[in-house]
Amino acid sequence: MVSLDDAVIARLKKGEEHFEVLVDPYAAADLIDGKDVDVVQSLAIDSIFKDSKKGTHASEESLHKSFGTDDIAEISTQIILKGDIQLTTEQRHKMQKNKKNRIVETIVKNAMDPKTKAPHPRQRIELAMEQVGVHVDPFKPVSEQAKTIIELLRPIIPISMENIRISVKIPAEHIGKAYGVIRNFGSLEREDWQSDGSWIGIIRLPGGMQTDFYDKLNDVTKGNISTKILK
């Protein structure tokens, strides 16, 4: 469980009632992001409060009336997902920095220039985000913010979140290692084994991943591979 010094207040108002929990802010952010979190272990105290600063606990009657249960994990989850979370300035800055890094990584991995089909370098994305004055919310999911930010970046740089289809031909001697690389990068739409033992396939993957995809394939095949982006 998180220490009281590191915990923050998550607060939810339902009708005239106020409910609070003392929670690890990073675990709360993970929960909001859709990650698997042990909510009770993320609390400093496994209780639901009416006023945590005064140490006033919410009554079982009020919990049942407002949530239909007195289960701490279920109620805490609702408070974290639907309520407000109070952060210190230091915590907010640190969490915003971490969330921004994750958003940038997501955009770099999934976005590309729709005209050239080439991925955007990380620095280009970061500079464009600074130019449009992006505000990062430490508690909004990465995927949700990435989509919003891409819309803000479009007037600055040509960018879209698209998958691309790549035709790949691998000589027989490199199939063992290269096939695993291909399966790990995206979804295989089609594959054909040739009479000479070579392999031809079509893979669909996020546009921003193509540089890593090519690098990995060239590494395991020593550059002995043929690829083509399909329309």
C-alpha positions in Angstrom: 0.0 0.0 0.0 1.1 3.6 -0.7 2.3 5.7 2.2 0.1 8.6 3.5 2.9 11.0 2.5 2.7 9.9 -1.1 -1.0 9.5 -1.4 -3.4 12.1 -2.8 -7.1 12.6 -2.3 -9.6 11.3 -5.0 -13.0 12.9 -4.3 -16.4 12.2 -5.8 -19.7 14.0 -5.1 -22.9 12.0 -5.4 -26.0 14.1 -4.6 -25.3 15.8 -1.3 -22.7 13.2 -0.2 -19.0 13.5 -0.6 -16.7 10.4 -0.8 -12.9 10.3 -0.7 -10.1 7.8 -0.9 -6.4 8.3 -0.3 -4.7 6.8 -3.3 -1.3 6.5 -5.1 -1.6 9.1 -7.9 0.4 6.9 -10.3 -1.7 3.9 -9.7 -4.8 6.1 -10.2 -3.4 7.3 -13.6 -2.8 3.7 -14.6 -6.3 2.7 -13.7 -7.7 5.6 -15.8 -5.5 4.5 -18.6 -7.1 1.1 -18.6 -4.3 -0.8 -17.0 -4.9 -3.7 -14.5 -4.5 -2.2 -11.0 -5.0 -3.7 -7.6 -7.0 -0.7 -6.3 -7.1 -1.7 -2.7 -3.3 -2.1 -2.6 -3.0 1.4 -4.2 -4.8 3.0 -1.2 -3.0 4.4 1.8 -5.9 3.3 4.0 -8.4 0.7 2.8 -11.4 2.9 3.7 -13.9 5.2 2.1 -14.0 8.6 3.8 -16.5 11.4 4.0 -13.7 13.8 4.9 -10.2 12.2 4.8 -8.5 15.2 6.3 -10.7 15.0 9.4 -10.6 11.2 9.3 -14.4 10.9 9.0 -15.4 7.6 7.4 -18.4 7.3 5.2 -21.2 5.2 6.7 -22.3 1.9 5.3 -25.7 3.3 4.8 -24.5 6.2 2.6 -22.2 3.8 0.6 -25.1 1.5 -0.1 -27.4 4.4 -1.0 -24.9 6.0 -3.4 -23.0 3.0 -4.8 -25.3 0.0 -4.1 -22.4 -1.7 -2.3 -19.9 -1.3 0.5 -17.1 -3.1 -1.4 -14.0 -0.9 -1.0 -12.4 -1.9 -4.3 -15.5 -1.3 -6.4 -16.3 2.1 -4.7 -12.7 3.3 -4.9 -12.6 2.5 -8.6 -15.7 4.6 -9.2 -14.3 7.5 -7.2 -11.0 7.4 -9.1 -12.5 7.0 -12.5 -15.4 9.5 -12.0 -14.1 11.9 -9.4 -11.4 14.6 -9.0 -7.9 13.8 -8.0 -5.9 16.4 -6.0 -2.2 16.6 -7.0 0.6 18.7 -5.6 2.4 21.0 -8.1 5.4 18.7 -8.1 3.3 15.6 -8.6 1.4 17.2 -11.5 4.6 18.3 -13.3 6.2 14.9 -12.9 3.1 13.0 -14.1 2.6 15.4 -17.0 6.1 14.8 -18.1 5.7 11.0 -17.9 2.3 11.2 -19.7 3.7 13.5 -22.4 6.6 11.0 -23.1 4.1 8.2 -23.5 1.9 10.3 -25.8 4.8 11.2 -28.0 5.9 7.5 -28.2 2.4 6.5 -29.2 2.2 9.1 -31.9 5.7 8.3 -33.2 4.8 4.6 -33.3 1.4 4.9 -35.0 1.4 8.1 -37.1 3.0 9.0 -40.4 3.0 11.5 -43.2 -0.1 10.5 -45.3 1.6 11.8 -48.5 5.0 10.1 -48.3 3.8 7.2 -46.0 7.0 7.9 -44.0 7.0 8.0 -40.2 7.7 11.3 -38.3 10.9 11.5 -36.2 10.3 12.0 -32.5 11.9 15.5 -32.5 9.5 16.7 -35.2 6.5 15.6 -33.1 7.8 17.2 -29.9 8.6 20.5 -31.7 5.1 20.6 -33.3 3.5 19.9 -29.9 5.4 22.9 -28.4 4.4 25.1 -31.3 0.7 24.5 -30.9 1.0 24.7 -27.1 -0.3 21.2 -26.2 -1.6 20.8 -22.7 -1.1 17.3 -21.3 -3.7 16.0 -18.7 -2.0 13.5 -16.3 -5.2 11.6 -15.9 -6.6 11.4 -19.4 -5.8 8.1 -21.3 -2.8 8.2 -23.6 -4.8 7.0 -26.6 -7.5 9.7 -26.1 -5.0 12.5 -25.8 -2.9 11.2 -28.8 -5.9 11.4 -31.1 -6.7 15.0 -29.9 -3.1 16.1 -30.3 -2.8 14.7 -33.8 -5.8 16.9 -34.8 -4.0 19.9 -33.3 -0.8 19.1 -35.2 -2.4 18.7 -38.7 -2.2 22.4 -39.5 1.5 22.3 -38.7 2.7 19.0 -40.2 1.0 16.4 -42.5 0.1 13.6 -40.1 -2.4 10.8 -39.8 -2.9 7.7 -37.7 -3.0 5.0 -40.4 -2.0 1.5 -41.0 0.1 0.6 -44.0 0.3 -2.6 -46.0 3.7 -3.9 -46.9 4.5 -6.7 -49.3 7.6 -8.7 -48.1 9.6 -11.4 -49.9 12.1 -13.4 -47.8 14.6 -15.9 -49.2 14.4 -19.4 -47.8 17.7 -19.2 -45.8 16.3 -16.3 -43.7 12.8 -17.5 -43.1 13.5 -18.8 -39.6 14.4 -15.5 -38.0 12.5 -13.1 -40.3 9.1 -14.8 -40.0 9.1 -14.2 -36.3 9.9 -10.5 -36.7 7.0 -10.1 -39.2 4.5 -11.8 -36.9 5.5 -9.6 -34.0 5.0 -6.3 -35.8 1.5 -6.4 -37.2 -1.2 -8.5 -38.6 -0.4 -10.9 -41.5 -3.1 -10.6 -44.2 -1.7 -13.1 -46.7 1.2 -15.5 -47.1 2.5 -17.7 -49.9 5.3 -20.2 -49.9 7.1 -20.4 -53.2 8.5 -23.5 -54.9 12.1 -22.3 -54.2 11.4 -22.2 -50.4 11.1 -18.4 -50.3 8.2 -16.7 -48.6 5.9 -13.8 -49.8 3.5 -12.1 -47.5 1.5 -9.0 -46.9 1.6 -7.4 -43.4 -0.5 -4.5 -42.0 1.1 -2.4 -39.3 1.0 1.2 -37.9 2.7 3.6 -40.3 5.1 4.9 -37.6 6.5 1.4 -37.0 7.8 0.9 -40.5 11.4 2.2 -39.9 11.8 -0.3 -36.9 10.2 -3.0 -39.1 12.7 -2.5 -41.9 15.6 -2.2 -39.5 14.7 -5.5 -37.8 14.2 -7.4 -41.0 17.4 -6.0 -42.6 19.3 -7.0 -39.4 18.1 -10.7 -39.5 18.4 -11.1 -43.3 21.6 -9.1 -43.7 19.6 -6.8 -46.1 18.7 -9.8 -48.3 15.0 -9.0 -48.5 12.4 -7.3 -50.8 9.7 -5.0 -49.5 7.1 -2.7 -51.1 4.4 -0.4 -49.6 1.0 -1.3 -51.1 -1.7 1.2 -51.8 
